[in-house]
């Protein structure tokens, strides 16, 4: 099975590197500068689960073509249109497996490639890309969940699972991928909205007088949208979130906060803004989400102003 991975950043670089190390036929679709960097130094991964430094196969949008069984898309949401243009020549006959945050990208990918080509996917990993191109794994979590959104995709997902298993990160082929995606969306939006609004970690927020309760209230606001979509978070997901959001020792913070602190673009509209619109559509006016999105809009206006 041949796999194309869009980008060699955090998520794509980590999982693609593990697969490459295991001998899977992986190619990275990257920009020319990243291709030069990888040619010179290889793909470097620093992880508590084991470091890697290995040569990888790369193509650019000028040289990529068809012939892949699956394309893993792991870009930031604000780069989705550019990603679609980049993978278009490789898309015929391939499954598209997005590992983006949120939900909204599925509609765009369906419109471009057809719903029977687009899977659902969730990455559960703390990862970042250093300035020198090193993929830095921030903890021991390396969750990779994917699954069919249409019955016609089941057999191909089963084949893909057998290939992905070789990477050693225990991928999970889920038959309830939309439930998994919604549960992550609710939790991620809560973390992103609160840590950006408060400019601190989950633990720092939870250690304040009202912070733990505010974290849980934000989760409850976001969960309204999931319930309206038919994917109310399951009891286990809620219990995990409640424990995580009230942990005063937690150093967890959203990657959106790291992006904000670096002065870079953020996925505000795709995550917090989209969640706000979905909650508002239920008839409820979520005070915390509104405040968090306004805060992020002010930040983004400052980037272009």
Secondary structure, DSSP 8 states (H G I E B T S, - for coil): -EEEEE-SSHHHHHHHHHHHHTT-EEEEE--HHHHHHHHHH-EEEE-TT--EEE--EEE-TTT--S--SEEEE---GGGHHHHHHHHGGG-TT-EEEE--SSSTHHHHHHHHH-GGGEEEEEEE--EEE-TTS-EEE-SS--EEEEE-SSGGGHHHHHHHHHHHGGGSS--EE-S-HHHHHHHHHHHHHHHHHHHHHHTS-HHHHHTSTTHHHHHHHHHHHHHHHHHHTT----HHHHHHHHHHHT-TT-----HHHHHHHTT----HIIIIIHHHHHHHTTT---HHHHHHHHHHHHHHHHHH-
